Amino acid sequence: MPIPRITKEELKAKMDRQEDVVIVDVRAEDSYNASNQKIKGALRITLEELERDIKKIPEGKEVITYCT
């Protein structure tokens, strides 16, 4: 089953409408640290940590992940 994708504009619209979404930043540590662009309120869980930290993601909400 393919994973649906959304554009940054669609994400911004969801945030502007205050939809109940969870945003997870899964960028590698070096990419995250080198970037000055971060989404306020996003959970920070790298792909390597995802299996271990999956419980940090609230259930029953739309989950949107982003990376570079």
HELIX and SHEET records of a PDB file:
HELIX    1   1 LYS A    8  ASP A   16  1                                   9    
HELIX    2   2 GLU A   29  ALA A   34  1                                   6    
HELIX    3   3 LEU A   47  ASP A   53  1                                   7    
HELIX    4   4 ILE A   54  LYS A   56  5                                   3    
SHEET    1   A 3 LEU A  43  ARG A  44  0                                        
SHEET    2   A 3 VAL A  21  ASP A  25  1                                        
SHEET    3   A 3 GLU A  62  TYR A  66  1                                        
END                                                                             
